[in-house]
Amino acid sequence: MKLKLLAVLVAVPAAMLAACASGGVASSRPGHAPGTHAVDAEYVAHVERKALSRGVRVHWVQPPSRRTSASASGAGDQ
C-alpha cells in the first residue's frame, strides 16, 4: 500500500511538470516563427468603438492577431 501511494505521489507531480515543460515547442515549429503575427489593430479598434457605444469596457487578455509576411514584419530590412 505504501509503495502504491509513493508511486502516485511521485508520478502526479512528474506528469504535471512534463506537461508544463512541453509548452515552448510550438514556437520552434515552421510557420510559428516570432514576428509572423501582429495585433489586428483594425479589428481591435472596431470592437472597442462598438463597446464604447454600448457602455462596455474591453480588456484584451490576448489581442487578436493577423498573420503577416516576413517582409512586412521588417525581418528583411537592414
PyMOL Python script that loads the backbone (N, CA, C, O; Angstrom):
from pymol import cmd

cmd.read_pdbstr("""\
ATOM      1  N   MET A   1       0.828  -1.199   0.000  1.00  0.00           N
ATOM      2  CA  MET A   1       0.000   0.000   0.000  1.00  0.00           C
ATOM      3  C   MET A   1       0.870   1.260   0.000  1.00  0.00           C
ATOM      4  O   MET A   1       0.610   2.211  -0.737  1.00  0.00           O
ATOM      5  N   LYS A   2       1.908   1.244   0.845  1.00  0.00           N
ATOM      6  CA  LYS A   2       2.786   2.406   0.910  1.00  0.00           C
ATOM      7  C   LYS A   2       3.520   2.614  -0.414  1.00  0.00           C
ATOM      8  O   LYS A   2       3.781   3.747  -0.817  1.00  0.00           O
ATOM      9  N   LEU A   3       3.847   1.514  -1.082  1.00  0.00           N
ATOM     10  CA  LEU A   3       4.554   1.612  -2.350  1.00  0.00           C
ATOM     11  C   LEU A   3       3.662   2.246  -3.423  1.00  0.00           C
ATOM     12  O   LEU A   3       4.132   3.056  -4.222  1.00  0.00           O
ATOM     13  N   LYS A   4       2.379   1.877  -3.439  1.00  0.00           N
ATOM     14  CA  LYS A   4       1.447   2.462  -4.401  1.00  0.00           C
ATOM     15  C   LYS A   4       1.252   3.952  -4.134  1.00  0.00           C
ATOM     16  O   LYS A   4       1.219   4.755  -5.067  1.00  0.00           O
ATOM     17  N   LEU A   5       1.122   4.318  -2.867  1.00  0.00           N
ATOM     18  CA  LEU A   5       0.953   5.722  -2.508  1.00  0.00           C
ATOM     19  C   LEU A   5       2.178   6.534  -2.907  1.00  0.00           C
ATOM     20  O   LEU A   5       2.053   7.643  -3.427  1.00  0.00           O
ATOM     21  N   LEU A   6       3.355   5.981  -2.663  1.00  0.00           N
ATOM     22  CA  LEU A   6       4.595   6.664  -3.036  1.00  0.00           C
ATOM     23  C   LEU A   6       4.678   6.834  -4.558  1.00  0.00           C
ATOM     24  O   LEU A   6       5.101   7.880  -5.048  1.00  0.00           O
ATOM     25  N   ALA A   7       4.274   5.800  -5.296  1.00  0.00           N
ATOM     26  CA  ALA A   7       4.314   5.875  -6.749  1.00  0.00           C
ATOM     27  C   ALA A   7       3.384   6.978  -7.258  1.00  0.00           C
ATOM     28  O   ALA A   7       3.744   7.712  -8.178  1.00  0.00           O
ATOM     29  N   VAL A   8       2.205   7.098  -6.674  1.00  0.00           N
ATOM     30  CA  VAL A   8       1.257   8.137  -7.080  1.00  0.00           C
ATOM     31  C   VAL A   8       1.795   9.512  -6.713  1.00  0.00           C
ATOM     32  O   VAL A   8       1.703  10.445  -7.510  1.00  0.00           O
ATOM     33  N   LEU A   9       2.352   9.647  -5.518  1.00  0.00           N
ATOM     34  CA  LEU A   9       2.881  10.938  -5.079  1.00  0.00           C
ATOM     35  C   LEU A   9       4.071  11.401  -5.916  1.00  0.00           C
ATOM     36  O   LEU A   9       4.347  12.599  -5.985  1.00  0.00           O
ATOM     37  N   VAL A  10       4.768  10.480  -6.544  1.00  0.00           N
ATOM     38  CA  VAL A  10       5.886  10.844  -7.410  1.00  0.00           C
ATOM     39  C   VAL A  10       5.412  11.043  -8.851  1.00  0.00           C
ATOM     40  O   VAL A  10       5.888  11.948  -9.537  1.00  0.00           O
ATOM     41  N   ALA A  11       4.488  10.216  -9.311  1.00  0.00           N
ATOM     42  CA  ALA A  11       4.060  10.250 -10.706  1.00  0.00           C
ATOM     43  C   ALA A  11       3.233  11.496 -11.042  1.00  0.00           C
ATOM     44  O   ALA A  11       3.405  12.074 -12.115  1.00  0.00           O
ATOM     45  N   VAL A  12       2.351  11.911 -10.154  1.00  0.00           N
ATOM     46  CA  VAL A  12       1.475  13.049 -10.444  1.00  0.00           C
ATOM     47  C   VAL A  12       2.270  14.344 -10.630  1.00  0.00           C
ATOM     48  O   VAL A  12       2.087  15.013 -11.647  1.00  0.00           O
ATOM     49  N   PRO A  13       3.140  14.725  -9.696  1.00  0.00           N
ATOM     50  CA  PRO A  13       3.920  15.958  -9.940  1.00  0.00           C
ATOM     51  C   PRO A  13       4.844  15.841 -11.153  1.00  0.00           C
ATOM     52  O   PRO A  13       5.064  16.826 -11.857  1.00  0.00           O
ATOM     53  N   ALA A  14       5.383  14.653 -11.403  1.00  0.00           N
ATOM     54  CA  ALA A  14       6.261  14.477 -12.567  1.00  0.00           C
ATOM     55  C   ALA A  14       5.477  14.685 -13.859  1.00  0.00           C
ATOM     56  O   ALA A  14       5.974  15.317 -14.791  1.00  0.00           O
ATOM     57  N   ALA A  15       4.270  14.165 -13.920  1.00  0.00           N
ATOM     58  CA  ALA A  15       3.437  14.347 -15.112  1.00  0.00           C
ATOM     59  C   ALA A  15       3.057  15.811 -15.289  1.00  0.00           C
ATOM     60  O   ALA A  15       3.032  16.308 -16.415  1.00  0.00           O
ATOM     61  N   MET A  16       2.763  16.503 -14.204  1.00  0.00           N
ATOM     62  CA  MET A  16       2.405  17.919 -14.293  1.00  0.00           C
ATOM     63  C   MET A  16       3.583  18.752 -14.778  1.00  0.00           C
ATOM     64  O   MET A  16       3.410  19.653 -15.599  1.00  0.00           O
ATOM     65  N   LEU A  17       4.767  18.461 -14.282  1.00  0.00           N
ATOM     66  CA  LEU A  17       5.950  19.195 -14.728  1.00  0.00           C
ATOM     67  C   LEU A  17       6.259  18.909 -16.185  1.00  0.00           C
ATOM     68  O   LEU A  17       6.672  19.808 -16.918  1.00  0.00           O
ATOM     69  N   ALA A  18       6.067  17.679 -16.612  1.00  0.00           N
ATOM     70  CA  ALA A  18       6.320  17.333 -18.009  1.00  0.00           C
ATOM     71  C   ALA A  18       5.350  18.075 -18.926  1.00  0.00           C
ATOM     72  O   ALA A  18       5.735  18.517 -20.009  1.00  0.00           O
ATOM     73  N   ALA A  19       4.114  18.211 -18.505  1.00  0.00           N
ATOM     74  CA  ALA A  19       3.132  18.929 -19.312  1.00  0.00           C
ATOM     75  C   ALA A  19       3.486  20.406 -19.428  1.00  0.00           C
ATOM     76  O   ALA A  19       3.324  20.996 -20.496  1.00  0.00           O
ATOM     77  N   CYS A  20       3.960  21.003 -18.358  1.00  0.00           N
ATOM     78  CA  CYS A  20       4.342  22.413 -18.385  1.00  0.00           C
ATOM     79  C   CYS A  20       5.587  22.642 -19.230  1.00  0.00           C
ATOM     80  O   CYS A  20       5.695  23.665 -19.906  1.00  0.00           O
ATOM     81  N   ALA A  21       6.504  21.725 -19.202  1.00  0.00           N
ATOM     82  CA  ALA A  21       7.761  21.889 -19.918  1.00  0.00           C
ATOM     83  C   ALA A  21       7.590  21.801 -21.419  1.00  0.00           C
ATOM     84  O   ALA A  21       8.426  22.313 -22.163  1.00  0.00           O
ATOM     85  N   SER A  22       6.528  21.164 -21.883  1.00  0.00           N
ATOM     86  CA  SER A  22       6.360  20.989 -23.318  1.00  0.00           C
ATOM     87  C   SER A  22       5.679  22.182 -23.979  1.00  0.00           C
ATOM     88  O   SER A  22       5.426  22.128 -25.183  1.00  0.00           O
ATOM     89  N   GLY A  23       5.374  23.242 -23.266  1.00  0.00           N
ATOM     90  CA  GLY A  23       4.650  24.376 -23.814  1.00  0.00           C
ATOM     91  C   GLY A  23       5.421  25.200 -24.810  1.00  0.00           C
ATOM     92  O   GLY A  23       4.790  25.831 -25.658  1.00  0.00           O
ATOM     93  N   GLY A  24       6.736  25.244 -24.773  1.00  0.00           N
ATOM     94  CA  GLY A  24       7.520  26.090 -25.653  1.00  0.00           C
ATOM     95  C   GLY A  24       7.823  25.495 -27.006  1.00  0.00           C
ATOM     96  O   GLY A  24       8.463  26.152 -27.826  1.00  0.00           O
ATOM     97  N   VAL A  25       7.394  24.291 -27.272  1.00  0.00           N
ATOM     98  CA  VAL A  25       7.739  23.616 -28.518  1.00  0.00           C
ATOM     99  C   VAL A  25       7.038  24.251 -29.707  1.00  0.00           C
ATOM    100  O   VAL A  25       7.606  24.271 -30.799  1.00  0.00           O
ATOM    101  N   ALA A  26       5.846  24.760 -29.544  1.00  0.00           N
ATOM    102  CA  ALA A  26       5.075  25.304 -30.661  1.00  0.00           C
ATOM    103  C   ALA A  26       5.785  26.460 -31.344  1.00  0.00           C
ATOM    104  O   ALA A  26       5.647  26.627 -32.556  1.00  0.00           O
ATOM    105  N   SER A  27       6.531  27.255 -30.613  1.00  0.00           N
ATOM    106  CA  SER A  27       7.185  28.411 -31.211  1.00  0.00           C
ATOM    107  C   SER A  27       8.365  28.029 -32.095  1.00  0.00           C
ATOM    108  O   SER A  27       8.828  28.855 -32.881  1.00  0.00           O
ATOM    109  N   SER A  28       8.867  26.792 -31.987  1.00  0.00           N
ATOM    110  CA  SER A  28      10.002  26.389 -32.799  1.00  0.00           C
ATOM    111  C   SER A  28       9.575  25.678 -34.082  1.00  0.00           C
ATOM    112  O   SER A  28      10.422  25.345 -34.911  1.00  0.00           O
ATOM    113  N   ARG A  29       8.272  25.442 -34.255  1.00  0.00           N
ATOM    114  CA  ARG A  29       7.779  24.789 -35.467  1.00  0.00           C
ATOM    115  C   ARG A  29       7.747  25.776 -36.630  1.00  0.00           C
ATOM    116  O   ARG A  29       7.576  26.976 -36.417  1.00  0.00           O
ATOM    117  N   PRO A  30       7.911  25.279 -37.868  1.00  0.00           N
ATOM    118  CA  PRO A  30       7.797  26.160 -39.042  1.00  0.00           C
ATOM    119  C   PRO A  30       6.407  26.795 -39.098  1.00  0.00           C
ATOM    120  O   PRO A  30       5.404  26.145 -38.806  1.00  0.00           O
ATOM    121  N   GLY A  31       6.363  28.062 -39.473  1.00  0.00           N
ATOM    122  CA  GLY A  31       5.092  28.772 -39.533  1.00  0.00           C
ATOM    123  C   GLY A  31       4.737  29.466 -38.236  1.00  0.00           C
ATOM    124  O   GLY A  31       3.775  30.233 -38.186  1.00  0.00           O
ATOM    125  N   HIS A  32       5.493  29.212 -37.193  1.00  0.00           N
ATOM    126  CA  HIS A  32       5.237  29.843 -35.898  1.00  0.00           C
ATOM    127  C   HIS A  32       6.427  30.693 -35.474  1.00  0.00           C
ATOM    128  O   HIS A  32       6.660  30.893 -34.282  1.00  0.00           O
ATOM    129  N   ALA A  33       7.162  31.184 -36.429  1.00  0.00           N
ATOM    130  CA  ALA A  33       8.337  31.983 -36.129  1.00  0.00           C
ATOM    131  C   ALA A  33       7.915  33.314 -35.514  1.00  0.00           C
ATOM    132  O   ALA A  33       6.873  33.863 -35.873  1.00  0.00           O
ATOM    133  N   PRO A  34       8.724  33.836 -34.587  1.00  0.00           N
ATOM    134  CA  PRO A  34       8.393  35.136 -33.998  1.00  0.00           C
ATOM    135  C   PRO A  34       8.351  36.209 -35.072  1.00  0.00           C
ATOM    136  O   PRO A  34       9.169  36.209 -35.992  1.00  0.00           O
ATOM    137  N   GLY A  35       7.405  37.115 -34.955  1.00  0.00           N
ATOM    138  CA  GLY A  35       7.322  38.208 -35.894  1.00  0.00           C
ATOM    139  C   GLY A  35       6.410  37.953 -37.076  1.00  0.00           C
ATOM    140  O   GLY A  35       6.271  38.817 -37.942  1.00  0.00           O
ATOM    141  N   THR A  36       5.774  36.765 -37.134  1.00  0.00           N
ATOM    142  CA  THR A  36       4.875  36.486 -38.244  1.00  0.00           C
ATOM    143  C   THR A  36       3.426  36.821 -37.899  1.00  0.00           C
ATOM    144  O   THR A  36       2.545  36.708 -38.752  1.00  0.00           O
ATOM    145  N   HIS A  37       3.173  37.229 -36.665  1.00  0.00           N
ATOM    146  CA  HIS A  37       1.835  37.633 -36.253  1.00  0.00           C
ATOM    147  C   HIS A  37       1.903  39.035 -35.662  1.00  0.00           C
ATOM    148  O   HIS A  37       2.819  39.361 -34.906  1.00  0.00           O
ATOM    149  N   ALA A  38       0.929  39.853 -36.013  1.00  0.00           N
ATOM    150  CA  ALA A  38       0.855  41.208 -35.478  1.00  0.00           C
ATOM    151  C   ALA A  38      -0.566  41.442 -34.983  1.00  0.00           C
ATOM    152  O   ALA A  38      -1.512  40.830 -35.478  1.00  0.00           O
ATOM    153  N   VAL A  39      -0.709  42.315 -34.019  1.00  0.00           N
ATOM    154  CA  VAL A  39      -2.033  42.633 -33.490  1.00  0.00           C
ATOM    155  C   VAL A  39      -2.888  43.223 -34.605  1.00  0.00           C
ATOM    156  O   VAL A  39      -2.450  44.119 -35.327  1.00  0.00           O
ATOM    157  N   ASP A  40      -4.090  42.721 -34.737  1.00  0.00           N
ATOM    158  CA  ASP A  40      -5.032  43.196 -35.747  1.00  0.00           C
ATOM    159  C   ASP A  40      -5.665  44.486 -35.229  1.00  0.00           C
ATOM    160  O   ASP A  40      -6.753  44.467 -34.653  1.00  0.00           O
ATOM    161  N   ALA A  41      -4.970  45.605 -35.441  1.00  0.00           N
ATOM    162  CA  ALA A  41      -5.384  46.900 -34.890  1.00  0.00           C
ATOM    163  C   ALA A  41      -6.737  47.351 -35.424  1.00  0.00           C
ATOM    164  O   ALA A  41      -7.509  47.988 -34.707  1.00  0.00           O
ATOM    165  N   GLU A  42      -7.022  47.028 -36.666  1.00  0.00           N
ATOM    166  CA  GLU A  42      -8.302  47.422 -37.253  1.00  0.00           C
ATOM    167  C   GLU A  42      -9.476  46.744 -36.527  1.00  0.00           C
ATOM    168  O   GLU A  42     -10.477  47.389 -36.217  1.00  0.00           O
ATOM    169  N   TYR A  43      -9.340  45.449 -36.262  1.00  0.00           N
ATOM    170  CA  TYR A  43     -10.395  44.715 -35.564  1.00  0.00           C
ATOM    171  C   TYR A  43     -10.517  45.178 -34.111  1.00  0.00           C
ATOM    172  O   TYR A  43     -11.624  45.332 -33.595  1.00  0.00           O
ATOM    173  N   VAL A  44      -9.373  45.399 -33.453  1.00  0.00           N
ATOM    174  CA  VAL A  44      -9.372  45.877 -32.073  1.00  0.00           C
ATOM    175  C   VAL A  44     -10.097  47.213 -31.978  1.00  0.00           C
ATOM    176  O   VAL A  44     -10.911  47.414 -31.077  1.00  0.00           O
ATOM    177  N   ALA A  45      -9.808  48.132 -32.902  1.00  0.00           N
ATOM    178  CA  ALA A  45     -10.457  49.441 -32.902  1.00  0.00           C
ATOM    179  C   ALA A  45     -11.961  49.310 -33.124  1.00  0.00           C
ATOM    180  O   ALA A  45     -12.750  50.009 -32.488  1.00  0.00           O
ATOM    181  N   HIS A  46     -12.353  48.416 -34.024  1.00  0.00           N
ATOM    182  CA  HIS A  46     -13.773  48.205 -34.308  1.00  0.00           C
ATOM    183  C   HIS A  46     -14.502  47.707 -33.058  1.00  0.00           C
ATOM    184  O   HIS A  46     -15.566  48.222 -32.713  1.00  0.00           O
ATOM    185  N   VAL A  47     -13.942  46.722 -32.392  1.00  0.00           N
ATOM    186  CA  VAL A  47     -14.575  46.160 -31.193  1.00  0.00           C
ATOM    187  C   VAL A  47     -14.632  47.202 -30.081  1.00  0.00           C
ATOM    188  O   VAL A  47     -15.646  47.315 -29.392  1.00  0.00           O
ATOM    189  N   GLU A  48     -13.561  47.961 -29.897  1.00  0.00           N
ATOM    190  CA  GLU A  48     -13.546  48.960 -28.834  1.00  0.00           C
ATOM    191  C   GLU A  48     -14.529  50.095 -29.105  1.00  0.00           C
ATOM    192  O   GLU A  48     -15.144  50.604 -28.168  1.00  0.00           O
ATOM    193  N   ARG A  49     -14.694  50.504 -30.371  1.00  0.00           N
ATOM    194  CA  ARG A  49     -15.709  51.522 -30.703  1.00  0.00           C
ATOM    195  C   ARG A  49     -17.112  51.003 -30.405  1.00  0.00           C
ATOM    196  O   ARG A  49     -17.935  51.722 -29.839  1.00  0.00           O
ATOM    197  N   LYS A  50     -17.383  49.767 -30.782  1.00  0.00           N
ATOM    198  CA  LYS A  50     -18.682  49.162 -30.536  1.00  0.00           C
ATOM    199  C   LYS A  50     -18.942  49.056 -29.034  1.00  0.00           C
ATOM    200  O   LYS A  50     -20.048  49.340 -28.573  1.00  0.00           O
ATOM    201  N   ALA A  51     -17.937  48.652 -28.280  1.00  0.00           N
ATOM    202  CA  ALA A  51     -18.092  48.512 -26.833  1.00  0.00           C
ATOM    203  C   ALA A  51     -18.331  49.867 -26.177  1.00  0.00           C
ATOM    204  O   ALA A  51     -19.160  49.985 -25.275  1.00  0.00           O
ATOM    205  N   LEU A  52     -17.609  50.888 -26.627  1.00  0.00           N
ATOM    206  CA  LEU A  52     -17.762  52.226 -26.070  1.00  0.00           C
ATOM    207  C   LEU A  52     -19.172  52.765 -26.306  1.00  0.00           C
ATOM    208  O   LEU A  52     -19.753  53.405 -25.430  1.00  0.00           O
ATOM    209  N   SER A  53     -19.713  52.504 -27.483  1.00  0.00           N
ATOM    210  CA  SER A  53     -21.068  52.986 -27.775  1.00  0.00           C
ATOM    211  C   SER A  53     -22.123  52.279 -26.926  1.00  0.00           C
ATOM    212  O   SER A  53     -23.222  52.799 -26.733  1.00  0.00           O
ATOM    213  N   ARG A  54     -21.785  51.094 -26.423  1.00  0.00           N
ATOM    214  CA  ARG A  54     -22.726  50.338 -25.587  1.00  0.00           C
ATOM    215  C   ARG A  54     -22.423  50.472 -24.105  1.00  0.00           C
ATOM    216  O   ARG A  54     -23.107  49.878 -23.271  1.00  0.00           O
ATOM    217  N   GLY A  55     -21.395  51.251 -23.773  1.00  0.00           N
ATOM    218  CA  GLY A  55     -21.048  51.455 -22.374  1.00  0.00           C
ATOM    219  C   GLY A  55     -20.320  50.279 -21.739  1.00  0.00           C
ATOM    220  O   GLY A  55     -20.403  50.073 -20.528  1.00  0.00           O
ATOM    221  N   VAL A  56     -19.612  49.511 -22.551  1.00  0.00           N
ATOM    222  CA  VAL A  56     -18.890  48.335 -22.079  1.00  0.00           C
ATOM    223  C   VAL A  56     -17.395  48.611 -22.169  1.00  0.00           C
ATOM    224  O   VAL A  56     -16.927  49.220 -23.131  1.00  0.00           O
ATOM    225  N   ARG A  57     -16.655  48.166 -21.173  1.00  0.00           N
ATOM    226  CA  ARG A  57     -15.197  48.330 -21.177  1.00  0.00           C
ATOM    227  C   ARG A  57     -14.550  47.018 -21.616  1.00  0.00           C
ATOM    228  O   ARG A  57     -14.884  45.955 -21.092  1.00  0.00           O
ATOM    229  N   VAL A  58     -13.638  47.087 -22.562  1.00  0.00           N
ATOM    230  CA  VAL A  58     -12.970  45.893 -23.087  1.00  0.00           C
ATOM    231  C   VAL A  58     -11.566  45.819 -22.520  1.00  0.00           C
ATOM    232  O   VAL A  58     -10.826  46.803 -22.534  1.00  0.00           O
ATOM    233  N   HIS A  59     -11.207  44.652 -22.024  1.00  0.00           N
ATOM    234  CA  HIS A  59      -9.827  44.399 -21.562  1.00  0.00           C
ATOM    235  C   HIS A  59      -9.330  43.193 -22.349  1.00  0.00           C
ATOM    236  O   HIS A  59      -9.828  42.084 -22.160  1.00  0.00           O
ATOM    237  N   TRP A  60      -8.348  43.400 -23.233  1.00  0.00           N
ATOM    238  CA  TRP A  60      -7.832  42.327 -24.075  1.00  0.00           C
ATOM    239  C   TRP A  60      -6.840  41.486 -23.289  1.00  0.00           C
ATOM    240  O   TRP A  60      -5.799  41.988 -22.867  1.00  0.00           O
ATOM    241  N   VAL A  61      -7.148  40.230 -23.092  1.00  0.00           N
ATOM    242  CA  VAL A  61      -6.219  39.301 -22.445  1.00  0.00           C
ATOM    243  C   VAL A  61      -5.222  38.808 -23.486  1.00  0.00           C
ATOM    244  O   VAL A  61      -4.018  38.758 -23.235  1.00  0.00           O
ATOM    245  N   GLN A  62      -5.733  38.448 -24.645  1.00  0.00           N
ATOM    246  CA  GLN A  62      -4.885  38.058 -25.762  1.00  0.00           C
ATOM    247  C   GLN A  62      -5.467  38.720 -27.005  1.00  0.00           C
ATOM    248  O   GLN A  62      -6.408  38.198 -27.602  1.00  0.00           O
ATOM    249  N   PRO A  63      -4.918  39.858 -27.395  1.00  0.00           N
ATOM    250  CA  PRO A  63      -5.477  40.590 -28.535  1.00  0.00           C
ATOM    251  C   PRO A  63      -5.473  39.732 -29.801  1.00  0.00           C
ATOM    252  O   PRO A  63      -4.586  38.898 -29.982  1.00  0.00           O
ATOM    253  N   PRO A  64      -6.448  39.931 -30.665  1.00  0.00           N
ATOM    254  CA  PRO A  64      -6.485  39.161 -31.905  1.00  0.00           C
ATOM    255  C   PRO A  64      -5.282  39.507 -32.779  1.00  0.00           C
ATOM    256  O   PRO A  64      -4.829  40.651 -32.820  1.00  0.00           O
ATOM    257  N   SER A  65      -4.781  38.496 -33.470  1.00  0.00           N
ATOM    258  CA  SER A  65      -3.604  38.742 -34.299  1.00  0.00           C
ATOM    259  C   SER A  65      -3.916  38.408 -35.746  1.00  0.00           C
ATOM    260  O   SER A  65      -4.861  37.683 -36.057  1.00  0.00           O
ATOM    261  N   ARG A  66      -3.097  38.957 -36.605  1.00  0.00           N
ATOM    262  CA  ARG A  66      -3.226  38.739 -38.041  1.00  0.00           C
ATOM    263  C   ARG A  66      -1.858  38.280 -38.535  1.00  0.00           C
ATOM    264  O   ARG A  66      -0.831  38.849 -38.165  1.00  0.00           O
ATOM    265  N   ARG A  67      -1.855  37.261 -39.360  1.00  0.00           N
ATOM    266  CA  ARG A  67      -0.599  36.747 -39.903  1.00  0.00           C
ATOM    267  C   ARG A  67      -0.016  37.773 -40.874  1.00  0.00           C
ATOM    268  O   ARG A  67      -0.731  38.312 -41.718  1.00  0.00           O
ATOM    269  N   THR A  68       1.263  38.036 -40.751  1.00  0.00           N
ATOM    270  CA  THR A  68       1.946  38.985 -41.643  1.00  0.00           C
ATOM    271  C   THR A  68       3.069  38.262 -42.372  1.00  0.00           C
ATOM    272  O   THR A  68       3.534  37.211 -41.932  1.00  0.00           O
ATOM    273  N   SER A  69       3.494  38.831 -43.482  1.00  0.00           N
ATOM    274  CA  SER A  69       4.610  38.242 -44.217  1.00  0.00           C
ATOM    275  C   SER A  69       5.919  38.636 -43.550  1.00  0.00           C
ATOM    276  O   SER A  69       5.956  39.594 -42.779  1.00  0.00           O
ATOM    277  N   ALA A  70       6.972  37.922 -43.832  1.00  0.00           N
ATOM    278  CA  ALA A  70       8.281  38.200 -43.225  1.00  0.00           C
ATOM    279  C   ALA A  70       8.766  39.587 -43.620  1.00  0.00           C
ATOM    280  O   ALA A  70       9.386  40.274 -42.808  1.00  0.00           O
ATOM    281  N   SER A  71       8.496  40.016 -44.857  1.00  0.00           N
ATOM    282  CA  SER A  71       8.951  41.322 -45.300  1.00  0.00           C
ATOM    283  C   SER A  71       8.170  42.448 -44.613  1.00  0.00           C
ATOM    284  O   SER A  71       8.715  43.528 -44.383  1.00  0.00           O
ATOM    285  N   ALA A  72       6.898  42.201 -44.284  1.00  0.00           N
ATOM    286  CA  ALA A  72       6.089  43.225 -43.631  1.00  0.00           C
ATOM    287  C   ALA A  72       6.497  43.418 -42.187  1.00  0.00           C
ATOM    288  O   ALA A  72       6.313  44.497 -41.624  1.00  0.00           O
ATOM    289  N   SER A  73       7.065  42.350 -41.569  1.00  0.00           N
ATOM    290  CA  SER A  73       7.449  42.477 -40.158  1.00  0.00           C
ATOM    291  C   SER A  73       8.815  43.108 -39.988  1.00  0.00           C
ATOM    292  O   SER A  73       9.252  43.348 -38.863  1.00  0.00           O
ATOM    293  N   GLY A  74       9.497  43.381 -41.094  1.00  0.00           N
ATOM    294  CA  GLY A  74      10.792  44.035 -41.010  1.00  0.00           C
ATOM    295  C   GLY A  74      11.947  43.077 -40.894  1.00  0.00           C
ATOM    296  O   GLY A  74      13.064  43.504 -40.599  1.00  0.00           O
ATOM    297  N   ALA A  75      11.719  41.769 -41.121  1.00  0.00           N
ATOM    298  CA  ALA A  75      12.776  40.785 -40.985  1.00  0.00           C
ATOM    299  C   ALA A  75      13.831  40.932 -42.067  1.00  0.00           C
ATOM    300  O   ALA A  75      15.001  40.629 -41.832  1.00  0.00           O
ATOM    301  N   GLY A  76      13.440  41.393 -43.248  1.00  0.00           N
ATOM    302  CA  GLY A  76      14.393  41.524 -44.329  1.00  0.00           C
ATOM    303  C   GLY A  76      15.035  42.898 -44.419  1.00  0.00           C
ATOM    304  O   GLY A  76      15.945  43.090 -45.225  1.00  0.00           O
ATOM    305  N   ASP A  77      14.588  43.863 -43.616  1.00  0.00           N
ATOM    306  CA  ASP A  77      15.132  45.212 -43.668  1.00  0.00           C
ATOM    307  C   ASP A  77      16.460  45.301 -42.951  1.00  0.00           C
ATOM    308  O   ASP A  77      16.668  44.655 -41.924  1.00  0.00           O
ATOM    309  N   GLN A  78      17.359  46.105 -43.494  1.00  0.00           N
ATOM    310  CA  GLN A  78      18.648  46.329 -42.823  1.00  0.00           C
ATOM    311  C   GLN A  78      19.038  47.761 -42.894  1.00  0.00           C
ATOM    312  O   GLN A  78      20.092  48.139 -42.383  1.00  0.00           O
TER     313      GLN A  78
END
""", "prot")
cmd.dss("prot")
cmd.show_as("cartoon", "prot")
cmd.util.cbc("prot")
cmd.orient("prot")
